[in-house]
């Protein structure tokens, strides 16, 4: 029995690569992401039937989007004017009347890669409609998760 135990111990010792047990786990690289939410403003298209969200609604939408993004463990939220390279989410929001009483929230969500030189490279753009701010924030979070997956896997 002692010979078998010794044989197993020696076999295991020779099969484990040197330093394997001493390697500390590396932290996964986090993708830096910034968010900016704004209204279309009075300079919107003349034919546009949307109304701007209130300042309180815009703040709430940004808060909800940030909350959605903070749930994604591979992201790190940064300020929109961070000088380091990062993924930037620019959201322009408005609301349109739906069946006389309720409103739908409509956003244009643009994701760009911002670099240290001040350049922005378009990654994707979507127009999202939802019955409330939370549903729109969920969809923007999904849009970012989709782009991050493409970035991490090298898909185009």
C-alpha positions as CSV (number, residue, x, y, z in Angstrom):
1,X,0.0,0.0,0.0
2,X,2.9,2.3,0.8
3,X,4.5,1.7,-2.5
4,X,1.2,2.4,-4.4
5,X,0.8,5.7,-2.5
6,X,4.4,6.7,-3.2
7,X,4.0,5.8,-6.9
8,X,0.8,7.9,-7.2
9,X,2.5,10.8,-5.5
10,X,5.6,10.7,-7.7
11,X,3.4,10.3,-10.8
12,X,1.3,13.3,-9.9
13,X,4.4,15.3,-9.1
14,X,5.9,14.6,-12.5
15,X,2.7,15.3,-14.5
16,X,2.0,18.7,-12.8
17,X,3.9,21.5,-14.7
18,X,6.5,23.3,-12.7
19,X,5.1,26.4,-10.9
20,X,1.5,25.4,-11.8
21,X,0.4,25.4,-8.1
22,X,2.2,28.7,-7.5
23,X,0.5,30.7,-10.3
24,X,-1.9,33.3,-9.0
25,X,-5.1,33.6,-10.9
26,X,-5.1,36.6,-13.2
27,X,-7.8,39.1,-13.2
28,X,-9.8,39.2,-16.4
29,X,-9.3,42.4,-18.4
30,X,-12.3,44.7,-18.0
31,X,-13.6,46.8,-20.8
32,X,-13.8,50.5,-20.0
33,X,-17.2,52.0,-20.8
34,X,-18.6,55.5,-20.6
35,X,-22.2,56.6,-20.9
36,X,-23.9,59.9,-21.9
37,X,-27.6,60.5,-22.1
38,X,-29.2,63.6,-23.6
39,X,-32.3,64.9,-25.2
40,X,-32.7,65.8,-28.9
41,X,-33.4,69.4,-27.9
42,X,-35.0,72.1,-29.9
43,X,-32.7,71.6,-32.9
44,X,-34.5,68.3,-33.7
45,X,-36.0,67.7,-37.1
46,X,-39.1,69.9,-37.9
47,X,-41.1,66.8,-38.8
48,X,-40.2,65.0,-35.6
49,X,-43.2,64.2,-33.5
50,X,-41.3,63.3,-30.4
51,X,-41.1,65.4,-27.2
52,X,-37.9,65.7,-25.1
53,X,-37.8,63.8,-21.9
54,X,-37.7,65.9,-18.8
55,X,-34.4,66.5,-17.0
56,X,-35.5,64.1,-14.3
57,X,-36.4,61.4,-16.8
58,X,-33.0,61.8,-18.6
59,X,-31.2,61.4,-15.3
60,X,-33.2,58.4,-14.4
61,X,-32.5,56.8,-17.8
62,X,-28.8,57.3,-17.4
63,X,-29.0,55.9,-13.9
64,X,-30.8,52.8,-15.2
65,X,-28.4,52.3,-18.1
66,X,-25.4,52.6,-15.7
67,X,-27.1,50.0,-13.4
68,X,-27.6,47.6,-16.3
69,X,-23.9,48.0,-17.4
70,X,-22.6,47.6,-13.8
71,X,-24.2,44.1,-13.8
72,X,-21.8,43.0,-16.5
73,X,-18.8,41.8,-14.7
74,X,-16.4,42.4,-17.6
75,X,-17.1,46.2,-17.7
76,X,-15.7,49.1,-15.8
77,X,-17.7,52.3,-15.9
78,X,-15.6,55.5,-16.6
79,X,-16.4,59.2,-17.1
80,X,-17.5,60.1,-20.7
81,X,-14.4,62.3,-21.2
82,X,-11.9,59.7,-19.9
83,X,-8.7,60.2,-21.8
84,X,-7.9,56.5,-22.1
85,X,-9.4,54.3,-24.8
86,X,-12.9,53.0,-24.0
87,X,-16.2,52.1,-25.4
88,X,-18.6,55.1,-25.4
89,X,-22.4,54.7,-25.3
90,X,-24.1,57.9,-26.5
91,X,-27.9,57.9,-26.0
92,X,-30.3,60.5,-27.4
93,X,-33.8,60.1,-25.9
94,X,-37.3,61.4,-26.6
95,X,-40.9,60.2,-26.1
96,X,-43.8,59.9,-28.5
97,X,-47.4,59.7,-27.6
98,X,-49.0,56.3,-27.9
99,X,-52.8,56.0,-28.2
100,X,-53.6,59.4,-26.7
101,X,-52.5,58.8,-23.1
102,X,-49.3,56.8,-22.7
103,X,-45.9,57.6,-24.1
104,X,-43.2,55.4,-25.7
105,X,-39.6,56.1,-25.0
106,X,-37.5,56.2,-28.2
107,X,-33.7,56.4,-28.1
108,X,-30.9,56.5,-30.6
109,X,-28.0,54.5,-29.1
110,X,-24.6,54.9,-30.7
111,X,-21.5,52.9,-29.5
112,X,-18.1,54.2,-30.5
113,X,-14.6,53.3,-29.6
114,X,-12.9,56.4,-28.2
115,X,-9.1,56.5,-28.2
116,X,-6.4,58.6,-26.5
117,X,-6.1,60.8,-29.6
118,X,-9.7,61.9,-29.3
119,X,-10.9,59.9,-32.3
120,X,-14.2,58.0,-32.2
121,X,-14.7,54.9,-34.3
122,X,-18.4,53.9,-34.9
123,X,-19.1,50.4,-33.6
124,X,-22.9,50.2,-33.9
125,X,-26.0,52.3,-33.9
126,X,-29.5,51.2,-32.9
127,X,-32.9,52.9,-32.5
128,X,-34.7,51.4,-29.5
129,X,-38.4,51.9,-28.5
130,X,-39.8,50.8,-25.2
131,X,-42.9,51.3,-23.1
132,X,-40.8,52.8,-20.2
133,X,-37.3,53.9,-19.2
134,X,-36.4,50.5,-17.6
135,X,-37.2,48.5,-20.7
136,X,-35.1,50.9,-22.8
137,X,-32.2,50.7,-20.3
138,X,-32.4,46.8,-20.5
139,X,-32.1,46.9,-24.3
140,X,-29.2,49.4,-24.2
141,X,-27.5,47.0,-21.8
142,X,-28.1,44.1,-24.2
143,X,-26.7,46.1,-27.0
144,X,-23.5,46.8,-25.1
145,X,-23.2,43.1,-24.0
146,X,-23.6,42.1,-27.7
147,X,-20.7,44.4,-28.7
148,X,-18.5,43.3,-25.8
149,X,-19.1,39.6,-26.8
150,X,-18.0,40.5,-30.4
151,X,-14.9,42.3,-29.1
152,X,-13.9,39.5,-26.8
153,X,-14.4,36.8,-29.3
154,X,-12.9,38.7,-32.3
155,X,-16.2,38.5,-34.2
156,X,-17.0,41.3,-36.6
